[in-house]
Amino acid sequence: MHRNIFLILIVCGILSTASAQEHTIELTLGQTIERARRQSPDAQNARHSFRSAYWNYKYYRANYLPALKLTSNPYLDRAINKITLGDGSVKFVEQNLLSTDLTLSLTQNIPWTGGTLFVETAAQRLDLFSNDTYSWQTSPVNIGYSQSLFGYNSLKWDRRIEPIRYREARKTYVETLELVAARATEKFFDLARAQSDYEIANTNYANADTLYIYAQGRYNIGTISENEMLQLELNKLTEEANRMNARIEMENSMQELRSYLGIQEDVELQADASDHVPDLHIDLNLALMLANENSPEIQNMLRRKLESESAVSKARANAGLKADIYLRFGLTQTAEKLKEAYQNPLDQQYVSLSVALPILDWGRGKGQVRVARSNRDLVYTQVEQDKTDFGLNVRKLVKQFNLQAQRVHIAARTDETAQRRAEVARKLYLLGKSSVLDLNASITEKDTARRNYITSLYNYWSLYYTLRSLTLYDFEKDAPLAEELERIITDDL
C-alpha cells in the first residue's frame, strides 16, 4: 500500500515538472528580437505606417499619368421656366424635357507648367415630351488646355518632395525595426536582471538562514556575542524580504516582456543572457558616412528644407497677379438622328482669360510672403543644428560602443572574482576567522558585480542596435540592412 502511494507521488511529481516545462519559454536575445520584429506593437505600427506612405506615393505618381474618365449628367426637367425669345422678350413657357449625355475624356497633367491637357468626345440627346421630338448634339473631338499663368505649381514641387518623402518612409521602417530591437533588448535585460536578482536573493537567503542556524549554536556555547547573532538574524530577515521583492520585480518584468512580444498565454519566460559579445570595432569615419547616406533623419532634413521653399513659392503666387487661361478647340454638330450628328461637323473654339490683381490688401500678401520666408530661414537654421547634433550623436555612440566590449570583459572578470571572494568570506566566517561585517561586505560586492555585469551586457547590445538604427548597417555581417518591403505591401492586398 505504502509502495503504491510512493509510486503515485513520483508520477505526479514527474507530470508536474513536465507541465511546468511546457509552460516555460526560454528566450535568447536573438529570439526575443526576432519575435519583437514580428509581433510587437511598435513593429506592427511601423508596417501600417509604411503601407500608408506607399499608397500615398502611388497616389502622387498617378497624378503624372494619363487619366481616362467617363461621365454622365442626365436630368429631367418638367416645369414652367422663364425663356428669352428671339426678339428679346421674356415669356414663361411650360417645359417637359429629358437630357441625357455621355462624355469620354482623357486628361494629362503637365508637371513643368502645372497645367492640364485634355482630349474628349461627347454626345447629348434632348427629348421634348411636349412635342414628342428629340435631337442630338455631338462633339466628336475636343482638345483643350487649362493653365494658371502665375500660380503655385504643386505638380513641380510634389515631384521634388514626394520621392524624398517615400525614401524617408522606407528608411524609417528599417530604422524602426532596429529601434524595436533596442527596446526588446531593454525589456529582455530587464527580465534577465530581475531573474538574476531573484537568484541572488534565493542564494543570499539560503546562506543567511544557514549562517543564522550556525550562529545560534555558537551563541549557545558562548563563542559569539548576542550582538553578532542578532546581526545575522537581521540579515536573514532582510534577505527574506529581498527575495519577496525580487520575485515581484521578476513577475513585473516578465509581464512587460510578454506584452511587448505579443505573447497572450500566461507562460513563464526565461531570459538566457549569453555572455558572448562580438569583439567589433566600428570605424568612426565609416559610421558617419553610412549615417549620412542611410539615415532617414537626413532625408527628413532635406524634405523640411524643400517644404519651406515650397511654402515661400506658394505665398508669392497667392500675393501677386493671378491669371488663368482656358483653351478648347474641337468639332460639333447637331441633328435629329445620332448618325447625322456626326456628319459635316462644324469647328468650335473657346478661349477665356481671367485676371485678378490685388490693388489694396493692406500688406496682407506681402506679410504672408515674409512669414513664409521667416519660417524657411528658421527651418534652415534648425536643420543645420539638427545635422550637427546628429553627427555629434553618431560620434559619441561609436566611441562608447568601441569601449563597451572591453567593459563587458572587465565586468565579467569582476563578477567572477566577487563570487569567489564571497564564497571565501563565507567559509572564513564559518571557521571563525572573519567578522560579520566582512561577510556582509563580500555579499554586497558580489551582488553589485553581478548587476554591473548584466548592465554592461545590456549597454553593449543597446549601443549596437542604436548604431544600426542610425546607419542602417549590420556591422557584424558587414552588409547594409534590408527588409522585404514589397512583401509588406503584398500582405496588405
C-alpha positions as CSV (number, residue, x, y, z in Angstrom):
1,M,0.0,0.0,0.0
2,H,2.8,2.4,1.0
3,R,4.7,1.4,-2.1
4,N,1.8,2.3,-4.4
5,I,1.3,5.7,-2.7
6,F,5.1,6.3,-3.2
7,L,4.9,5.5,-6.9
8,I,1.8,7.7,-7.4
9,L,3.6,10.6,-5.8
10,I,6.7,10.1,-8.1
11,V,4.4,10.0,-11.2
12,C,2.6,13.2,-10.1
13,G,5.9,14.9,-9.5
14,I,7.1,14.0,-13.0
15,L,3.9,15.2,-14.6
16,S,4.0,18.4,-12.6
17,T,7.6,19.0,-13.7
18,A,6.8,18.3,-17.4
19,S,3.8,20.6,-17.2
20,A,5.9,23.4,-15.8
21,Q,8.5,22.9,-18.6
22,E,5.7,23.1,-21.2
23,H,4.7,26.5,-19.8
24,T,8.2,27.9,-19.8
25,I,9.7,29.6,-22.8
26,E,13.5,30.1,-22.7
27,L,14.5,33.0,-24.9
28,T,17.8,34.2,-26.1
29,L,18.4,37.8,-27.0
30,G,18.2,36.9,-30.7
31,Q,14.9,35.1,-30.4
32,T,13.5,38.0,-28.4
33,I,14.4,40.5,-31.1
34,E,13.0,38.2,-33.8
35,R,9.7,37.9,-32.0
36,A,9.6,41.7,-31.4
37,R,10.2,42.5,-35.0
38,R,7.2,40.2,-36.0
39,Q,4.7,40.7,-33.2
40,S,5.4,43.8,-31.1
41,P,3.0,46.8,-31.3
42,D,5.8,49.1,-32.5
43,A,6.7,46.8,-35.4
44,Q,3.0,46.5,-36.4
45,N,2.6,50.2,-36.3
46,A,5.7,50.6,-38.5
47,R,4.3,48.2,-41.1
48,H,1.0,50.2,-41.2
49,S,2.8,53.5,-41.4
50,F,4.9,52.2,-44.3
51,R,1.9,50.9,-46.2
52,S,0.2,54.3,-45.8
53,A,3.3,56.0,-47.1
54,Y,3.5,53.6,-50.1
55,W,-0.1,54.2,-51.2
56,N,0.4,58.0,-50.8
57,Y,3.4,57.7,-53.1
58,K,1.3,55.6,-55.6
59,Y,-1.3,58.4,-55.4
60,Y,1.4,61.0,-56.1
61,R,2.7,59.0,-59.1
62,A,-0.8,58.7,-60.6
63,N,-1.1,62.5,-60.8
64,Y,1.6,62.4,-63.6
65,L,-0.1,59.6,-65.6
66,P,-3.0,60.0,-68.2
67,A,-6.4,59.6,-66.7
68,L,-9.4,58.2,-68.7
69,K,-12.8,59.1,-67.4
70,L,-16.4,58.5,-68.4
71,T,-19.0,61.0,-67.1
72,S,-22.7,61.5,-67.5
73,N,-25.1,64.0,-66.1
74,P,-28.7,63.2,-67.2
75,Y,-31.6,65.2,-65.9
76,L,-35.4,65.5,-66.2
77,D,-37.0,69.0,-66.2
78,R,-40.8,69.3,-66.1
79,A,-41.6,72.9,-65.0
80,I,-42.6,76.4,-66.2
81,N,-39.5,78.2,-66.9
82,K,-38.6,81.8,-68.0
83,I,-37.4,81.8,-71.6
84,T,-35.9,84.6,-73.6
85,L,-37.3,84.7,-77.1
86,G,-35.6,85.7,-80.3
87,D,-37.0,89.2,-80.3
88,G,-35.6,89.8,-76.8
89,S,-38.9,89.4,-74.9
90,V,-39.2,87.1,-72.0
91,K,-42.0,84.6,-71.6
92,F,-42.9,81.8,-69.2
93,V,-43.1,78.5,-71.0
94,E,-44.1,75.1,-69.8
95,Q,-41.3,72.6,-70.5
96,N,-41.1,68.9,-70.3
97,L,-37.8,67.5,-71.4
98,L,-35.2,64.9,-70.7
99,S,-31.5,65.5,-71.2
100,T,-29.0,62.6,-71.4
101,D,-25.3,62.9,-72.1
102,L,-22.1,60.9,-72.2
103,T,-18.6,62.2,-72.2
104,L,-15.3,60.3,-72.5
105,S,-12.3,62.4,-71.6
106,L,-8.5,61.7,-71.4
107,T,-6.5,64.2,-69.3
108,Q,-2.8,64.6,-68.7
109,N,-1.2,66.9,-66.1
110,I,1.9,68.8,-67.3
111,P,4.3,69.0,-64.4
112,W,6.7,71.6,-65.9
113,T,3.9,74.2,-66.2
114,G,1.3,72.9,-63.8
115,G,-1.4,72.9,-66.5
116,T,-3.8,70.2,-67.7
117,L,-4.2,69.0,-71.3
118,F,-7.3,67.1,-72.2
119,V,-9.0,65.4,-75.1
120,E,-12.7,64.4,-75.0
121,T,-15.6,63.2,-77.1
122,A,-19.2,63.8,-76.1
123,A,-22.8,63.2,-77.2
124,Q,-26.0,64.6,-75.8
125,R,-29.7,63.8,-76.5
126,L,-32.6,66.1,-75.8
127,D,-36.1,64.7,-75.6
128,L,-39.0,67.2,-75.7
129,F,-42.0,65.2,-74.4
130,S,-44.5,68.1,-75.0
131,N,-43.7,67.9,-78.8
132,D,-42.8,64.2,-78.8
133,T,-39.5,65.1,-80.5
134,Y,-35.8,64.6,-79.8
135,S,-32.5,65.8,-81.1
136,W,-28.8,65.1,-80.8
137,Q,-25.8,67.3,-80.3
138,T,-22.3,65.8,-80.6
139,S,-18.7,66.8,-80.1
140,P,-16.6,64.2,-81.9
141,V,-13.4,65.6,-80.6
142,N,-12.4,68.5,-78.3
143,I,-8.8,69.4,-77.4
144,G,-8.3,71.7,-74.5
145,Y,-5.7,73.1,-72.1
146,S,-6.1,74.9,-68.8
147,Q,-3.2,76.8,-67.0
148,S,-2.6,79.1,-64.1
149,L,0.0,81.6,-65.6
150,F,1.4,82.9,-62.3
151,G,0.0,80.4,-59.8
152,Y,1.7,77.9,-57.5
153,N,2.8,74.8,-59.4
154,S,2.0,72.0,-56.9
155,L,3.0,69.4,-59.5
156,K,6.5,70.7,-59.8
157,W,7.1,70.9,-56.0
158,D,5.5,67.5,-55.4
159,R,7.9,66.0,-58.0
160,R,10.8,67.2,-55.8
161,I,9.3,66.5,-52.4
162,E,7.3,63.2,-52.6
163,P,10.2,60.9,-53.8
164,I,12.2,62.2,-50.8
165,R,9.2,61.6,-48.5
166,Y,8.9,58.0,-49.8
167,R,12.6,57.3,-49.4
168,E,12.3,58.7,-45.8
169,A,9.4,56.3,-45.2
170,R,11.4,53.3,-46.5
171,K,14.4,54.1,-44.3
172,T,12.2,54.9,-41.4
173,Y,10.6,51.5,-41.5
174,V,14.1,49.8,-41.4
175,E,15.2,52.2,-38.7
176,T,12.1,51.5,-36.6
177,L,12.8,47.7,-36.7
178,E,16.2,48.4,-35.2
179,L,14.7,50.6,-32.6
180,V,12.3,47.8,-31.8
181,A,15.3,45.6,-31.4
182,A,16.8,48.1,-29.0
183,R,13.6,48.3,-27.0
184,A,13.3,44.5,-27.0
185,T,16.9,44.4,-25.7
186,E,16.0,46.7,-22.9
187,K,13.0,44.6,-21.8
188,F,15.0,41.4,-22.2
189,F,17.7,42.6,-19.9
190,D,15.2,44.0,-17.5
191,L,13.9,40.4,-17.1
192,A,17.5,39.0,-17.1
193,R,18.4,41.4,-14.4
194,A,15.3,40.7,-12.4
195,Q,15.8,36.9,-12.7
196,S,19.4,37.3,-11.6
197,D,18.3,39.4,-8.6
198,Y,15.9,36.7,-7.7
199,E,18.5,34.0,-7.9
200,I,20.8,36.2,-5.9
201,A,18.1,36.7,-3.3
202,N,17.4,33.0,-3.0
203,T,21.1,32.2,-2.6
204,N,21.6,35.0,-0.1
205,Y,18.5,33.9,1.9
206,A,19.7,30.3,2.0
207,N,23.2,31.4,3.1
208,A,21.8,33.8,5.7
209,D,19.5,31.0,7.1
210,T,22.4,28.6,7.3
211,L,24.6,31.2,9.0
212,Y,21.9,32.1,11.4
213,I,21.4,28.4,12.4
214,Y,25.1,28.1,12.8
215,A,25.3,31.3,14.8
216,Q,22.7,30.0,17.3
217,G,24.8,27.0,18.0
218,R,27.9,29.2,18.5
219,Y,25.9,31.6,20.7
220,N,24.7,28.8,22.9
221,I,28.3,27.8,23.6
222,G,29.4,31.4,24.1
223,T,31.8,31.8,21.1
224,I,29.9,34.8,19.6
225,S,28.2,37.7,21.1
226,E,24.5,38.4,21.2
227,N,25.0,41.4,19.0
228,E,26.6,39.3,16.3
229,M,23.8,36.7,16.5
230,L,21.2,39.5,16.2
231,Q,23.0,40.9,13.2
232,L,22.8,37.5,11.5
233,E,19.1,37.2,12.3
234,L,18.6,40.7,10.9
235,N,20.5,39.6,7.7
236,K,18.2,36.6,7.4
237,L,15.0,38.7,7.7
238,T,16.4,41.3,5.3
239,E,17.2,38.6,2.7
240,E,13.8,37.1,3.1
241,A,12.2,40.5,2.3
242,N,14.6,41.0,-0.6
243,R,13.6,37.6,-2.0
244,M,9.9,38.6,-2.0
245,N,10.6,41.9,-3.6
246,A,12.8,40.3,-6.2
247,R,10.0,37.8,-7.1
248,I,7.5,40.7,-7.6
249,E,10.0,42.6,-9.7
250,M,10.7,39.5,-11.8
251,E,7.0,38.9,-12.4
252,N,6.5,42.5,-13.5
253,S,9.4,42.4,-15.9
254,M,8.2,39.1,-17.3
255,Q,4.7,40.6,-17.9
256,E,6.3,43.6,-19.6
257,L,8.2,41.4,-22.0
258,R,5.3,39.1,-22.7
259,S,3.1,42.1,-23.6
260,Y,5.7,43.6,-25.9
261,L,6.3,40.3,-27.7
262,G,2.6,39.7,-28.2
263,I,2.5,36.5,-26.1
264,Q,-1.1,36.1,-24.9
265,E,-0.6,32.9,-22.9
266,D,0.4,33.2,-19.2
267,V,3.7,31.4,-19.6
268,E,7.0,31.7,-17.8
269,L,9.8,33.4,-19.7
270,Q,13.4,32.6,-19.0
271,A,15.9,35.1,-20.3
272,D,19.1,33.4,-21.4
273,A,21.6,36.3,-21.4
274,S,24.6,34.9,-23.2
275,D,28.0,36.2,-22.1
276,H,29.4,36.2,-25.6
277,V,29.6,39.5,-27.4
278,P,31.3,40.1,-30.8
279,D,34.5,42.0,-30.5
280,L,33.6,44.7,-33.0
281,H,35.5,47.9,-33.7
282,I,33.5,50.4,-35.7
283,D,35.4,52.9,-37.8
284,L,34.2,56.4,-36.9
285,N,34.5,57.8,-40.5
286,L,32.7,54.8,-41.9
287,A,29.9,55.2,-39.4
288,L,29.5,58.9,-40.2
289,M,29.4,58.2,-44.0
290,L,26.8,55.4,-43.6
291,A,24.7,57.6,-41.3
292,N,24.7,60.5,-43.7
293,E,23.8,58.2,-46.6
294,N,21.2,55.9,-45.0
295,S,19.6,57.6,-42.0
296,P,16.0,58.8,-42.5
297,E,16.9,61.8,-40.5
298,I,19.0,63.2,-43.4
299,Q,16.0,62.6,-45.7
300,N,13.8,64.4,-43.2
301,M,16.1,67.4,-43.1
302,L,16.1,67.6,-46.9
303,R,12.3,67.3,-47.1
304,R,11.8,70.0,-44.5
305,K,14.0,72.4,-46.4
306,L,12.2,71.8,-49.7
307,E,8.8,72.1,-48.0
308,S,9.8,75.5,-46.6
309,E,10.9,76.6,-50.1
310,S,7.5,75.4,-51.4
311,A,5.7,77.4,-48.8
312,V,7.6,80.6,-49.9
313,S,6.7,79.9,-53.6
314,K,3.0,79.4,-52.7
315,A,2.9,82.6,-50.7
316,R,4.4,84.6,-53.6
317,A,1.9,83.1,-56.0
318,N,-1.0,84.0,-53.8
319,A,0.2,87.5,-53.1
320,G,0.7,88.7,-56.7
321,L,-1.0,88.8,-60.0
322,K,-3.3,85.8,-60.7
323,A,-4.2,84.8,-64.3
324,D,-5.9,81.6,-65.5
325,I,-6.2,80.7,-69.2
326,Y,-8.6,78.1,-70.7
327,L,-8.4,77.0,-74.3
328,R,-10.7,74.5,-76.1
329,F,-10.8,73.6,-79.8
330,G,-12.9,71.0,-81.5
331,L,-15.8,69.9,-83.7
332,T,-19.5,69.9,-83.0
333,Q,-22.8,69.2,-84.8
334,T,-26.5,68.7,-84.1
335,A,-29.2,66.7,-85.8
336,E,-32.3,64.8,-85.2
337,K,-30.5,61.5,-85.6
338,L,-27.3,60.4,-84.0
339,K,-25.7,59.3,-87.2
340,E,-26.4,62.6,-88.9
341,A,-25.0,64.5,-85.8
342,Y,-21.5,63.1,-86.7
343,Q,-21.7,64.3,-90.4
344,N,-20.2,67.5,-91.6
345,P,-19.2,68.7,-88.1
346,L,-18.6,72.4,-87.5
347,D,-15.5,73.7,-85.8
348,Q,-15.7,75.4,-82.4
349,Q,-13.3,77.4,-80.3
350,Y,-13.4,78.7,-76.8
351,V,-10.8,80.9,-75.1
352,S,-11.0,82.5,-71.7
353,L,-8.6,84.5,-69.6
354,S,-9.3,85.5,-66.1
355,V,-7.1,88.1,-64.3
356,A,-7.0,89.2,-60.7
357,L,-4.6,91.8,-59.5
358,P,-4.7,92.9,-55.8
359,I,-4.8,96.7,-55.6
360,L,-5.2,97.3,-51.9
361,D,-4.8,94.5,-49.5
362,W,-3.2,96.4,-46.6
363,G,0.1,94.4,-46.9
364,R,-1.6,91.1,-46.4
365,G,0.1,89.4,-49.3
366,K,3.5,90.9,-48.5
367,G,3.1,89.8,-44.9
368,Q,2.3,86.2,-46.0
369,V,5.5,86.1,-48.1
370,R,7.6,87.5,-45.2
371,V,6.1,84.9,-42.8
372,A,7.0,82.1,-45.3
373,R,10.5,83.4,-45.7
374,S,11.0,83.7,-41.9
375,N,9.7,80.1,-41.5
376,R,12.1,79.0,-44.2
377,D,15.1,80.7,-42.6
378,L,14.0,79.1,-39.3
379,V,13.8,75.7,-40.8
380,Y,17.3,76.1,-42.4
381,T,18.7,77.1,-39.1
382,Q,17.1,74.1,-37.3
383,V,18.2,71.7,-40.0
384,E,21.8,72.8,-39.7
385,Q,21.6,72.4,-35.9
386,D,19.9,69.0,-36.2
387,K,22.6,67.9,-38.7
388,T,25.4,69.0,-36.3
389,D,23.7,67.2,-33.3
390,F,23.2,64.1,-35.5
391,G,26.9,63.9,-36.3
392,L,27.9,64.5,-32.7
393,N,25.5,61.8,-31.5
394,V,26.9,59.3,-34.0
395,R,30.5,60.2,-32.9
396,K,29.5,59.8,-29.2
397,L,27.8,56.4,-29.7
398,V,30.7,55.0,-31.8
399,K,33.2,55.9,-29.2
400,Q,31.1,54.5,-26.4
401,F,30.5,51.3,-28.3
402,N,34.2,50.7,-29.1
403,L,34.9,50.8,-25.4
404,Q,31.9,48.7,-24.3
405,A,33.3,45.3,-25.3
406,Q,36.2,45.8,-23.0
407,R,33.9,46.9,-20.3
408,V,31.9,43.7,-20.7
409,H,35.1,41.6,-20.3
410,I,36.1,43.6,-17.2
411,A,32.7,43.3,-15.7
412,A,32.7,39.5,-16.3
413,R,36.1,39.2,-14.5
414,T,34.9,41.4,-11.7
415,D,31.8,39.2,-11.3
416,E,33.8,36.0,-11.2
417,T,36.2,37.4,-8.7
418,A,33.5,38.8,-6.5
419,Q,31.7,35.4,-6.5
420,R,34.9,33.7,-5.4
421,R,35.6,36.3,-2.7
422,A,32.0,35.9,-1.3
423,E,32.5,32.2,-1.1
424,V,35.8,32.5,0.7
425,A,34.4,35.1,3.1
426,R,31.5,32.7,4.0
427,K,33.9,29.8,4.6
428,L,36.2,32.0,6.7
429,Y,33.3,33.2,8.8
430,L,32.2,29.6,9.4
431,L,35.8,28.9,10.6
432,G,35.6,31.9,12.9
433,K,38.4,33.7,11.1
434,S,36.3,36.6,9.7
435,S,33.8,39.1,11.0
436,V,30.2,39.5,10.1
437,L,31.0,43.0,8.6
438,D,33.5,41.5,6.2
439,L,30.9,38.8,5.3
440,N,28.2,41.4,4.6
441,A,30.7,43.5,2.5
442,S,31.6,40.5,0.4
443,I,27.9,39.7,-0.3
444,T,27.2,43.3,-1.3
445,E,30.2,43.3,-3.6
446,K,29.1,40.0,-5.2
447,D,25.6,41.3,-5.8
448,T,26.8,44.6,-7.2
449,A,29.3,42.9,-9.5
450,R,26.6,40.6,-11.0
451,R,24.2,43.5,-11.6
452,N,27.0,45.5,-13.2
453,Y,27.9,42.6,-15.5
454,I,24.3,42.3,-16.8
455,T,24.1,46.1,-17.2
456,S,27.3,46.1,-19.2
457,L,25.9,43.4,-21.5
458,Y,22.7,45.5,-21.9
459,N,24.7,48.6,-22.7
460,Y,26.7,46.8,-25.4
461,W,23.7,45.5,-27.3
462,S,21.7,48.7,-26.8
463,L,24.5,50.7,-28.3
464,Y,24.9,48.2,-31.1
465,Y,21.3,48.3,-32.2
466,T,21.1,52.1,-31.8
467,L,24.1,52.5,-34.1
468,R,22.4,50.1,-36.6
469,S,19.3,52.3,-36.5
470,L,21.3,55.4,-37.3
471,T,23.4,53.8,-40.1
472,L,21.0,51.1,-41.3
473,Y,24.1,48.8,-41.5
474,D,24.9,45.4,-40.0
475,F,28.4,45.8,-38.8
476,E,28.7,42.2,-37.7
477,K,27.8,40.9,-41.2
478,D,29.4,43.9,-42.9
479,A,26.3,44.5,-45.0
480,P,23.5,47.1,-45.3
481,L,20.2,46.3,-43.6
482,A,17.4,45.5,-46.0
483,E,13.8,44.5,-45.5
484,E,11.3,42.8,-47.8
485,L,9.2,45.9,-48.2
486,E,7.3,44.5,-51.2
487,R,6.1,41.6,-49.1
488,I,4.7,44.1,-46.6
489,I,2.7,45.8,-49.4
490,T,1.6,42.5,-50.8
491,D,0.3,41.4,-47.4
492,D,-2.0,44.4,-47.4
493,L,-3.7,43.4,-50.6
